[in-house]
Amino acid sequence: MSTVLESLAKLSISPKSVSHEATVDNKAWSDALAAADLGFDYKVTKCLILKPKTAKSATPTPVVVIALDSTETNVTALGKKLSLKECRFANEDLLKGTFGVAKDAVSPFALSNVSDLSLVHLVLDAALWALPGTTLLAFREGAADKTVFVTVDELKAYLKLIEKEEIEIDFSTLAAAAAKPAAGKPAGKAPKKEAAAPAEDSHQMGIEHKKDGDFSKWYQQVLLKSEMLDYYDVSGCYILRPLSYNIWKQITNFFDDAITEMGVEDTYFPMFVSNRVLEREKDHIEGFAPEVAWVTKAGSSDLEEPIAIRPTSETVMYPYFSKWIRSHRDLPFRINQWCSVVRWEFKNPQPFLRTREFLWQEGHTAHLTKGAAGEEVLQILDLYEKVYNDLLALPVVKGVKSEKEKFAGGLYTTTVEGFIPQTGRAIQGGTSHCLGQNFSKMFNITVEDPNAPANASEEAKKIHVWQNSWGISTRTIGVMVMVHGDDKGLVLPPRVALQQAVVIPCGLTVKTSKADEDKVFDGCKEIAARLKKVGVKSKADLRDNYTPGFKFNHWELRGVPLRIELGPKDLEKSQVTCVRRDTGAKFALPLDNLEKGVQEALDTIQREMFERAKAKMSDSIVPVDKWEDFVPTLNAKKLCLIPWCDRVECEEDIKDNSARTSNEGEEEDERAPSMGAKSLCKPFEQLTDKPIVPGETKCVACGQDAKHYMLFGRSY
Amino acid sequence: MSTVLESLAKLSISPKSVSHEATVDNKAWSDALAAADLGFDYKVTKCLILKPKTAKSATPTPVVVIALDSTETNVTALGKKLSLKECRFANEDLLKGTFGVAKDAVSPFALSNVSDLSLVHLVLDAALWALPGTTLLAFREGAADKTVFVTVDELKAYLKLIEKEEIEIDFSTLAAAAAKPAAGKPAGKAPKKEAAAPAEDSHQMGIEHKKDGDFSKWYQQVLLKSEMLDYYDVSGCYILRPLSYNIWKQITNFFDDAITEMGVEDTYFPMFVSNRVLEREKDHIEGFAPEVAWVTKAGSSDLEEPIAIRPTSETVMYPYFSKWIRSHRDLPFRINQWCSVVRWEFKNPQPFLRTREFLWQEGHTAHLTKGAAGEEVLQILDLYEKVYNDLLALPVVKGVKSEKEKFAGGLYTTTVEGFIPQTGRAIQGGTSHCLGQNFSKMFNITVEDPNAPANASEEAKKIHVWQNSWGISTRTIGVMVMVHGDDKGLVLPPRVALQQAVVIPCGLTVKTSKADEDKVFDGCKEIAARLKKVGVKSKADLRDNYTPGFKFNHWELRGVPLRIELGPKDLEKSQVTCVRRDTGAKFALPLDNLEKGVQEALDTIQREMFERAKAKMSDSIVPVDKWEDFVPTLNAKKLCLIPWCDRVECEEDIKDNSARTSNEGEEEDERAPSMGAKSLCKPFEQLTDKPIVPGETKCVACGQDAKHYMLFGRSY
């Protein structure tokens, strides 16, 4: 906890400070200050901490109001303005717990004590803000009997220091607006063309954090404010709202069609697994055991033995493979399921990237030969690449995982690796494993070899099938948000957008005639309908209580790829004005060419989003040929492509050395930018201009003979 | 446990019986019997109990072999013949546990002690079966020192009594067949046009129970043998295999498209629920609490507080409704999720109908007015009706549930009620609830009334939204199997069939030339490809190790709607021969008209399956106008449509009286055919030829004034 003076000391401010008798309310406080006869001018302030109503279990999102004592702060009207339900004064627990202060000692400087400022709404009285910068303001100095005097400019500097953006509120107009509806309006008719009375204030609506600033808070705000996701009262679990679930639906449709065409059949296994079954493959379960959730009770009865919730389904399904696969003619045997799995991670959860329950598909297949299995591994990996490239407009690097990073219990793992430029970290985007015969031996999944000599023994004729498993999850969505989003919010690739185009009536003023206005509104409706007819997911935003500017923000935040504006001037020219979400580029489109023009624009957006992201990823993959450059490259938020010896010990050394080098004295933290680099994959596309010369090219890390190029990087 | 003599006594057989020294093996036993010098002829037998390999956790499916002692019973060859993996002699546990006998006392009469005979494979030595009916057979008499003598006919009578069908095996040819492959066949070439060597014996493959016989066993066998479903080692959970999951996929696609068009958006809430949230609505949770599964551990750590797995999502979602719905402009607010829910029932589970985890969709919506909510309730109910009628070819009765049967915590419940003719029981097929304002008051989901007078108070302007919830589950699949299936297995309506048509090469004999044979095979491939091109899900079964007859059985069992046969004679006439699965009707189709003809045939099958089922259901809804006819109508496997007073007390009386009447002295059991009738619904279509006359028509059950017609029946 820092005191008021400590907080100010950081700004090299040593403010005036006085002691007086302890005062409980502002009236008594003003009187006490007046009685002290200080000999300089000042304005008494008030600092209110309010708690809007939220779900009982949710973390409170308090509102801090800094105002002149003389300003009438209507808490109800404020709550309405901010769209916060039932704002009430915070109780002692919240004050103590969140702000570290007592009731009569609240000042703006208590914000220094708040651990997560993104949860706080900071409201500033416009009347106070408008005062000359040198005006002295009286604040409580952390106690009921002390006052500190700080200028308006110093207060502004303090707020800048803590990086908390304020919401400026004009309480006088707020009070007037609140009083207005009672002023004899015709009932039952919504006001039109008036000053917008938005349910969300555009200030509060927008993203407060910069993508290049606090990336992690930016990410969370984008997800919450775009309404992709909401927090949930079971830690590590999140609600997928329609905007994000739709992306998963698009991925599902694309991928399910593709694997159905390949002959894979969908199935559904129970989410429950008995301990016995879960533990069948030791290497495999070792990786999952610490994260398994156990059901031990039903109703008020204890179960005879605990039952697990599937963390993945290899050991769940393979006993049945043994039963169902009776002959080589049943091969390839391929099933897939769309389901959720539970991995009760104790590390910091992160929406989409690390959650305790997530949605995925898991494919499980069996083949007669290693070759057939291997072929499918790559077919599936290509489909995963398509999901990223074609749907999410994201680049990936395809390759093979190292021995250390492969799937526990499998033979080899192929992967599509994504990349988040802001953090310089790679992220495993989807994996297609060849399990070899390890599981088929464990679960006795055999067929008779159709090619065995007739006189071979029973045992010699038996073939253990070759198995694959492959999965991709809702993690995809997180990568997409991180790569494409910007300071205005979400940017959705058209192919996964719930709304691809939004039509907004513009250019209407108080002078616009009713007839002209109707023309614009009807025009918007018609445009949306025409687009819908040709398969463009579009809607007209005809809400009459929001300004166009508000609507622009609203849909930009939500990432809608194309905004179509229609105003009286557009109508005159038989055109619409289009604005791309990804670039902000504006262009006119003749109404004659609407459908084709919009479809082309969406295609262009999709393509260019991919190209931009791809260029950024390519730029970030740096061939490194000496160890001295390795850590600096990582620190420059890049990935390192190095000639590598392909040894587990070397990989472990690289991780240790790249962590230590940049990490002197700091605490070890997987999430810190200074964590060690892991191998990401041996890219299928090896460097051709500088090929590895066997026996000559050396491993950049250890100096032994290099086998191939390997991509290393910090990763999620 | 019954003794051998008790078992035989039921057949009024008092067999010869002798004591001798205890003998451990058959050789010693034969010697002991010979030494006893009995003075009559007999054949010594052996009775083997084998255990095929199954998943450790699965219930064993033992094989009982009854053979002459002189027959060489090759257990490995037998296992192969029956497609059972690794048949080994059963251990003492299995003998004691399942058959109630010790190792040296096993006889066929131990079958009387088996609680679920459907799990046992009973194999009879053809050599024994072929003996004259009066031949005496020596069996162990439940102990190592006693022998009983029973004739072949008496053994046959016994097996008939216990209703266990045997599999007759000729061990001599079995042994020969097992030896065959070594007899110098060209390696690497599969035999063609030979006697089929099926992986499944056609006897074992088929359904052993009659639909009109033991319906419950028939149902289980159809599901297992058609490969719709498999049992799982967590009780009450089942594996949905592709054949059944595909039906759910078709339902999902149809229903999701329809609600998306209505403006409903898909979403996904976590499967976990905190206790706090679960318990918010008391009436509601009371119904679910005894069945809630609780997670209390993760990895090796105990959770701070137990977390439930959702049994349904009203209380999970509605706190967020309160947060998300900010204005009347957000209404209607409609979301839906496809997920699984868990209800840990302790009653007898039944595949699809009563399972601990099941798949469903749950829609949750909020509206400004009761009228708007009510309209949606019916729109959704119409979609549920369409799922049944149009996809599953099943009739339903639409109507409103009684107060007693409505959703706990809701205002009223509408339902589509299905009907299973074999049991005469109704089944709730899908429900669309209007929740009224109960939950919105509980969770404070309010908007400002857009039509309130401007001078109304804040409180008066507040409207609690009107909510609906609606769901349909994989239960649909169970109803479909029960209604359409027959003694040959599954019968699938074309619209939900994974394969709609299967093409089978026929009429090939040893005399067929290679060229002609190739023509037939190529023709089959081409037909399947042509059909696939026009969207008919078809495949050619070109397996060369099965006879056409075997394939017919195989696909009939799996319910494929249309079989297309192609033989040399068909080719000559440029036609195919089609056989409908539902009726067995056979017809020729010119190859010229293949696509159109097949599509029409599938449409006809779909339509006629529905019409037949509808006629059956209509016939089973009997208007009953006096109480004396009520129970007899139920007992005749019908539903009763009666003028009813609409009182809860009367409904309870009806249940009691209709149970007791037919149930004298028997044990109460929900599943018994004599259980009491429940109200099913007040059908939207009321009887028009005998309309209720207010004040005049009386309730059939209690004699008070009737309000409307109500459908009553025994139900699932």
Interface residues (C-beta under 8 A of the other chain):
Chain A: K53 T54 A55 K56 S57 S83 K85 P181 A182 G184 K185 A187 G188 A190 A199 D230 Y232 D233 V234 C237 Y238 I239 L240 R241 P242 Y245 N246 W248 K249 E265 D266 T267 Y268 F269 P270 M271 F272 V273 S274 R276 V277 A289 P290 E291 V292 A293 W294 V295 T296 K297 A298 G299 S300 S301 P306 I307 I309 P319 Y320 S322 K323 W324 R326 S327 R329 I335 C339 S340 V342 W344 F346 R356 E357 L359 N444 P450 N451 A452 P453 A454 N455 L498 R543 N545
Chain B: K53 T54 A55 K56 S57 A58 S83 K85 P181 A182 G184 K185 A187 G188 A190 A199 D230 Y232 D233 V234 C237 Y238 I239 L240 R241 P242 Y245 N246 W248 K249 E265 D266 T267 Y268 F269 P270 M271 F272 V273 S274 R276 V277 A289 P290 E291 V292 A293 W294 V295 T296 K297 A298 G299 S300 S301 P306 I307 I309 P319 Y320 S322 K323 W324 R326 S327 R329 I335 C339 S340 V342 W344 F346 R356 E357 L359 N444 P450 N451 A452 P453 A454 N455 L498 R543 N545
